[in-house]
């Protein structure tokens, strides 16, 4: 299994940043029998104490990676381990890669799917993937405008997205609405929320 290239940085005072989604087949996959429980650890080591035990999707923070297909939300990664969050528990709990299935980084998710800008996007686009680069405010009426992610960059451990912003009418990558603007945006807000996401169930 290939481990993710992007490692999430936890910034003091900000919420943990979503780095990607990871499948956990024994708990979140299609079940023909009773799912097997998976133990998450307090640290990225098999010797670390148990942080929580997940038996169903209700025990874990999840999002869809496909139509009615759930993955665990990953906030950190270390070699052989994924940092997730258990329901009702504080901090990150660690899932061993041996208990994990396919991992999809945030960059992959928004590039591969029908993507949009979230309400946490500040409606600014930059000429280059840096907060000090010239920027402008986008004039767009939609609360969650559709986008194509044309490129990505990691600058100072920050994921940036080069986005093409569309007007109403886009449903598939081959049928875009009118292009309204384009430029770079950080993939996370200053509070740590994702500024872009994708339609896991299509239009």
RADA-V500457 format. One record per residue. OMEGA is omega in whole degrees, 0 to 359 (NA if undefined). Layout:
BEGIN
((OMEGA) (OMEGA))
END
This chain:
BEGIN
((179) (178) (182) (177) (184) (177) (182) (176) (178) (184) (181) (178) (180) (177) (174) (185) (178) (180) (182) (180) (179) (176) (175) (192) (185) (182) (187) (182) (175) (186) (173) (177) (180) (180) (177) (179) (178) (180) (173) (187) (178) (177) (182) (181) (177) (179) (180) (179) (177) (176) (179) (176) (180) (180) (179) (179) (181) (182) (193) (172) (185) (168) (178) (170) (178) (182) (181) (177) (186) (171) (172) (179) (182) (179) (178) (172) (174) (182) (178) (186) (175) (179) (182) (178) (177) (178) (176) (180) (178) (174) (183) (174) (193) (178) (177) (179) (179) (177) (186) (172) (183) (174) (176) (178) (180) (179) (179) (183) (184) (177) (186) (185) (172) (191) (178) (176) (186) (177) (178) (173) (184) (177) (173) (173) (185) (179) (179) (182) (177) (181) (179) (181) (175) (182) (175) (179) (184) (176) (181) (184) (184) (178) (181) (185) (178) (181) (160) (175) (185) (182) (176) (177) (173) (182) (182) (178) (179) (177) (176) (181) (171) (188) (169) (185) (182) (169) (182) (174) (182) (176) (177) (178) (181) (181) (183) (170) (180) (179) (180) (185) (177) (178) (183) (173) (173) (182) (178) (174) (178) (178) (177) (180) (178) (179) (178) (177) (186) (177) (183) (181) (182) (184) (NA))
END
